[in-house]
Amino acid sequence: MDQIYDVIIIGGGAAATSAAMTLKNRGKTFAVVSNKVETGSLYKAEKITNYPGLPPMSGAEMTELFRQQLIDTGATIIEGRALSVLPMDGTFGVAVGSDYYMAGSIILTAGITREKLYPGEAEYLGRGVSYCATCDGMLYRGKTVAVVGGGEEAKQDADFLESIGCSVLRFEKNGRYEISGGMKANLLKFAGEEYPVDCVFIIKDTVSVTQLVPGLSYENGGILVDRGMATAVPGVFAAGDCTGKPLQLAKAVGEGNVAALSACDYLDKK
């Protein structure tokens, strides 16, 4: 993509919406990388009763309100999973599936990833473990691969891999898997069985921020930020649940606003 945004927001919930509204008011260009709203934890909440200024409503209803406000900012909404964020000579590159986007600053509002990593997953990421079949599938054309995940995306990825000549082993997301190998992953263990593979494609709703951005610091399970929501990586700010407890909407909205103001200040000083 030729356009370089001022800011890319990763995540599409309350903190992201708050940040987007502030960026719009400050005249910045920005994009929002977000999964489908139905995948968010807020969407699945039965009832929200503690958000100031709004009557009790379901998580789905509140999610729709936030999403419409986000759309109204005019943000470029990129639907998909952010796979990596890499600093590049004063800018940042964000990989979303097989596409790539650039920005001068990043605001992380990715929430928390409740899925635990499988043994060997982090160790072999990029060495026989991948989160994106369309990105890395051609590297394993004609080879044996495993797809771990449920839902339509996992099915589409498995179908794509088969279409390029891979022998595909399909597994549901639920289960105890273990990935092992030497220099590269070459074995998937599940339910007492061992499956020799050349790659394991793990399909998740989101990628943990611990794997998304190199160089972040953490404290008590959240990204360590200062009062301006700045992280240990210059130009990267964070807001909402990913910064730790309390996991509350009001906190997320306030932090999103502060993170956007800080990002604007960072960009203006550059």
JORAWO-V224632 format. One line per field, one symbol per residue. ss: DSSP state (H for helix, E for strand, - for the rest). phi: phi as a letter, one per 30 degrees, with the letter a starting at -180 (. if undefined). burial: + if it has 16 or more other ideal C-beta (glycine too) atoms within 10 Angstrom, else -. Layout:
ss=???
phi=???
burial=???
This chain:
ss=---EEEEEEE---HHHHHHHHHHHH----EEEEE--HHH--------E--------E-HHHHHHHHHHHHHH---EEEE--EEEEEEE--EEEEEE--EEEEEEEEEE----------E-----E---EE--HHHHHHHH---EEEEE--HHHHHHHHHHHHH---EEEEE-----EEEEE---EEEEEE--EEEE--EEEE------HHHHE----EE--EE------E-----EEE-HHHH-----HHHHHHHHHHHHHHHHHHHHH-
phi=.ddcddbcccjbcddddddddddddciccabbcbdeedddddedddacbbceibdeadddddeddddddddddiddccdlcdcabbdbhibbccdbiccbbbadabccbdibcdddddejdddcdibjbbcbdddceddbeiccbccclciddddddddddddcjdccccbdddlccbcblcdbdbbccahiccbdbcaccccbdbceddcdbdjdcbbhibddbcdcidcdcejcbbajedcjdddbdddddddddddddddddddddd
burial=----++++++++++++++++++++-+-++++++++-+--+-++-+--+--------+-++-++--++--+--+-+-++-++++++-+---++-++++---+++++++++++++---++-++--++--++++++-+++--+----+++++---++--++-++----+-++-+-----+-+-+---++++++------+++++++++++++--++--+-----++-+---+++-+-++++++++++----+-++++++++++++++-++---
